[in-house]
């Protein structure tokens, strides 16, 4: 099986090096004091590896492996963008009752629960400061669920941001979504887990797979839409769509074109840290529009995913 290079800028190591893992991927890590060029190199390595592993049926997977189709290519067509009144390190994003709810991480700021009006006004509902690193967010049965990265805590709030309870999570927290009954979450290692929203007890686990027969790691911010799961791939400009029943990656979308729609001032704001990658997917169930953003991006894009090549026909 092809040896894929992947990257990791969350966990720092002594120098840039290749790290073997339990998957078929190899990862490179950066030192905490690495230069901007080091991080940029990692981003390019990550992007190239991701394109390879999702686009090519490199070889027949083992007989015991699940067979998945070569993923469909999707275009994201932008209708408009919303300028935020305040930036946040977006880790989770969800549309609810005409507003966006956001979980932020503490890097370059605080861990918060924000509410974002569709005119871009940002209101902090809860602020945990730098005590934890906030991650994925979802809303189920009138409750807001927020993962933490390494603290093994799930916070549960009401819609006004009042803390209701906490639950233990035995895994690292990355992306979080809901299918209307369960919580679905990732830990960056190619697994999708289903959890009970009352206790966070794990009720099901499935391995994510591609047509190449390998697991796509670093699936981060999640959004459940019409029985499918959309997710950002950390450090890349790609969003994938997964069948949560089979674990197969069914569709991919290269979102790099969003950067071409930014002003010089907006690009400068994103360029102030290598952490400011694409991350944030929400969908309005009424209008069917998607809301797409990134970490500390000053705007949110609104639009649709369409089959590649059909955007100009609609």
C-alpha atoms as one frame of an Amber mdcrd trajectory, in Angstrom:
protein
   0.000   0.000   0.000   1.260   3.491  -0.828   3.066   5.230   2.028   1.290
   8.578   2.439   2.869  11.631   4.052   0.580  13.433   6.497   1.162  16.360
   8.798   0.395  17.381  12.332   0.740  20.945  13.619  -1.250  20.428  16.829
   1.303  18.162  18.511   4.816  19.566  18.500   8.020  17.521  18.557  11.735
  18.274  18.884  12.296  18.781  15.162  10.683  18.118  11.805  10.620  14.340
  11.486   8.656  11.425  10.076   6.531   9.630  12.673   5.243   6.049  12.151
   1.649   5.374  13.237  -0.742   2.456  13.491  -2.282   3.462  10.142  -0.620
   3.327   6.724   0.194   7.038   6.968   3.445   8.722   7.903   3.224  12.099
   9.606   5.640  14.971   9.871   5.695  17.150  12.954   7.067  20.646  13.595
   8.982  22.019  16.554   7.155  24.485  18.760   9.525  27.231  17.621   9.357
  26.281  13.937   9.493  28.977  11.304   6.545  29.964   9.144   8.194  28.192
   6.181   8.273  24.928   8.143   4.544  25.090   8.778   3.868  26.044   5.164
   5.865  23.015   4.012   3.787  20.784   6.259   0.591  22.225   4.826   1.752
  21.409   1.283   2.773  17.869   2.272  -0.587  17.322   3.933  -2.550  18.681
   0.977  -0.659  16.550  -1.569  -1.083  13.385   0.477  -4.765  13.998   0.930
  -5.376  14.432  -2.796  -3.554  11.179  -3.517  -5.302   9.046  -0.930  -8.806
  10.236  -1.785  -8.566  10.382  -5.554  -6.837   7.144  -6.511  -7.824   3.494
  -6.006  -4.129   2.712  -5.499  -4.535  -1.017  -5.088  -7.166  -3.498  -4.122
  -7.699  -3.311  -0.347  -7.398  -6.485   1.726 -10.315  -8.886   1.377 -11.440
  -8.085   4.893 -11.488  -4.347   4.162 -14.677  -2.542   3.272 -15.011  -1.655
  -0.408 -15.694   2.028  -1.033 -16.338   3.886  -4.299 -13.971   6.421  -5.794
 -15.336   9.662  -4.295 -17.501  12.063  -6.263 -15.983  15.510  -6.851 -18.051
  18.422  -5.533 -17.826  22.161  -6.194 -18.777  24.732  -3.576 -20.632  27.658
  -5.133 -20.592  30.844  -3.049 -23.740  32.965  -2.835 -22.445  35.551  -0.389
 -20.198  36.033   2.603 -20.916  37.295   6.109 -18.363  39.604   7.750 -17.885
  38.759  11.421 -17.792  41.475  14.056 -15.138  39.467  15.920 -12.875  36.603
  14.911 -12.691  33.266  16.734 -10.583  30.104  16.460 -13.509  28.116  15.041
 -13.543  24.506  16.230 -17.254  23.765  15.878 -20.104  25.431  13.986 -23.843
  24.701  13.947 -26.938  26.425  12.552 -29.928  26.585  14.901 -33.087  28.683
  14.899 -31.768  31.316  12.490 -28.376  31.744  14.159 -24.952  30.116  14.180
 -23.440  28.604  17.310 -19.657  28.353  17.476 -17.121  26.625  19.697 -13.657
  28.195  19.769 -10.267  26.913  20.885  -7.976  28.765  23.243  -5.094  29.278
  20.775  -4.763  33.059  20.222  -7.810  33.561  22.435 -10.261  31.908  24.815
 -12.397  28.789  24.647 -15.908  30.095  24.117 -19.418  29.330  23.004 -20.380
  32.108  20.591 -23.676  32.942  18.938 -23.369  34.587  15.513 -26.273  36.481
  13.987 -26.592  36.302  10.212 -25.484  39.942  10.003 -22.144  38.814  11.477
 -22.620  40.065  15.035 -20.754  37.766  17.442 -21.997  37.351  21.016 -20.116
  35.277  23.606 -22.544  33.036  25.509 -19.924  31.214  27.616 -16.220  31.791
  28.187 -14.005  29.095  29.705 -10.852  31.175  29.275  -7.676  29.152  28.775
  -8.582  26.337  31.178  -9.499  23.949  28.335  -9.147  23.789  24.551 -12.613
  23.823  22.991 -13.311  21.580  20.002 -16.389  20.313  18.112 -19.931  21.513
  18.804 -23.433  20.276  18.049 -26.991  20.912  19.237 -29.436  18.144  20.130
 -32.787  18.373  21.934 -32.217  21.998  22.899 -28.779  21.342  24.408 -25.396
  22.550  23.148 -22.598  19.959  23.332 -18.940  21.019  23.241 -15.939  18.686
  23.071 -12.523  19.498  24.497  -9.291  18.493  22.806  -7.172  16.714  25.443
  -9.067  17.383  28.674 -11.499  14.430  28.175 -14.520  16.584  29.072 -17.774
  17.152  27.192 -19.577  20.322  28.283 -23.362  20.567  27.920 -25.077  23.970
  27.891 -28.542  25.326  27.343 -29.115  27.555  24.313 -28.243  30.646  26.367
 -24.816  29.277  27.224 -25.530  28.234  30.811 -23.557  25.138  31.790 -25.888
  22.228  32.589 -23.519  19.326  33.150 -20.253  17.642  32.134 -19.588  14.163
  30.753 -16.323  12.195  30.479 -14.898  11.395  27.035 -12.202   8.677  27.025
 -10.867   9.888  23.658  -9.251  13.014  22.274 -11.951  15.429  21.096 -12.013
  16.672  17.481 -15.236  16.947  15.438 -18.783  16.584  16.769 -22.213  16.223
  15.126 -25.605  14.657  15.793 -27.875  12.408  13.725 -30.886  13.451  15.810
 -30.467  10.579  18.240 -26.752  10.051  18.879 -23.657  12.197  19.121 -21.101
  11.426  16.393 -17.473  12.388  17.000 -13.920  11.908  15.741 -10.566  11.877
  17.499  -8.304  12.498  14.493  -7.346   8.834  14.057  -9.689   7.628  11.317
 -12.498   6.391  13.568 -16.100   7.606  13.809 -17.820   6.949  17.130 -21.458
   7.183  18.198 -22.201   8.227  21.789 -25.245   8.459  24.051 -26.100  12.175
  24.549 -27.045  11.562  28.198 -23.865   9.816  29.318 -21.450   9.915  26.351
 -21.228   6.136  26.549 -19.885   4.815  23.228 -22.603   2.818  21.470 -20.947
   2.170  18.103 -17.604   2.596  16.378 -16.796   2.458  12.671 -13.580   2.884
  10.710 -13.553   5.581   8.048 -12.343   4.271   4.674 -11.448   5.544   1.227
 -11.430   3.840  -2.175  -7.737   3.177  -1.551  -8.629   1.077   1.480  -7.004
   3.387   4.033  -8.444   5.594   6.743  -8.499   9.385   6.271  -7.088  10.818
   9.480  -7.550  14.367  10.842 -11.292  14.555  10.076 -12.122  17.584  12.153
 -15.214  19.838  12.266 -18.358  17.845  11.364 -21.877  18.486  10.055 -24.606
  15.830   9.665 -26.825  16.504   6.627 -29.525  14.215   5.236 -27.915  11.027
   6.493 -24.377  11.995   5.441 -21.484  13.453   7.405 -19.436  16.373   6.096
 -16.034  17.041   7.643 -12.997  19.299   7.314  -9.609  17.629   6.941  -7.312
  19.423   9.375  -4.528  21.534   7.803  -6.026  21.182   4.312  -8.541  23.072
   2.154 -10.602  19.908   1.633 -14.025  18.888   2.885 -15.146  15.272   2.605
 -18.588  13.643   2.765 -18.850  10.298   4.527 -21.574   7.673   4.775 -21.713
   7.184   8.568 -23.212   3.715   8.161 -20.435   2.259   6.000 -17.626   4.663
   6.903 -16.901   5.229   3.202 -15.760   8.598   1.884 -18.302   9.242  -0.870
 -17.450  12.777  -2.009 -14.694  15.390  -1.709 -14.506  19.114  -2.377 -11.410
  21.287  -2.822 -12.263  24.581  -1.108  -9.003  26.378  -1.970 -10.858  28.728
  -4.321 -12.376  30.480  -1.300  -9.045  32.189  -0.696  -9.227  33.851  -4.111
 -12.400  35.603  -2.979 -10.692  37.315  -0.059  -9.426  40.868  -0.045  -5.771
  41.623   0.669  -6.747  42.720   4.171  -8.672  39.495   4.801  -5.795  37.381
   3.499  -3.429  39.222   5.820  -5.619  38.386   8.807  -5.618  34.688   7.895
  -1.883  34.692   7.228  -1.013  35.893  10.738  -0.836  32.276  11.999  -0.388
  28.823  10.380  -3.245  27.623  12.617  -5.782  29.625  10.582  -6.916  26.767
   8.350 -10.326  25.969   6.866 -12.533  24.668   9.682 -16.255  25.166  10.173
 -19.302  23.644   8.434 -22.929  24.406   9.243 -26.138  24.021   7.270 -29.508
  25.737   7.488 -32.117  22.932   7.204 -34.709  25.375   5.855 -32.782  27.172
   3.095 -30.434  24.174   2.554 -27.501  26.621   2.478 -24.089  25.721   3.901
 -22.043  28.092   6.056 -18.279  27.589   5.664 -15.464  29.309   7.552 -12.008
  28.791   9.022 -10.049  29.320  12.215  -9.896  33.058  12.941 -11.312  33.826
   9.505 -13.034  37.234   9.496 -15.864  35.968   7.314 -18.282  33.072   6.773
 -19.119  31.917   3.242 -22.688  30.927   2.369 -23.413  28.622  -0.579 -24.091
  25.134  -1.944 -22.215  21.952  -2.761 -22.915  20.769  -6.298 -21.654  17.932
  -8.449 -18.504  19.044 -10.222 -19.210  20.550 -13.621 -22.865  21.399 -12.948
 -22.450  24.740 -11.166 -22.637  26.824 -14.365 -25.761  24.998 -15.482 -27.866
  26.048 -12.487
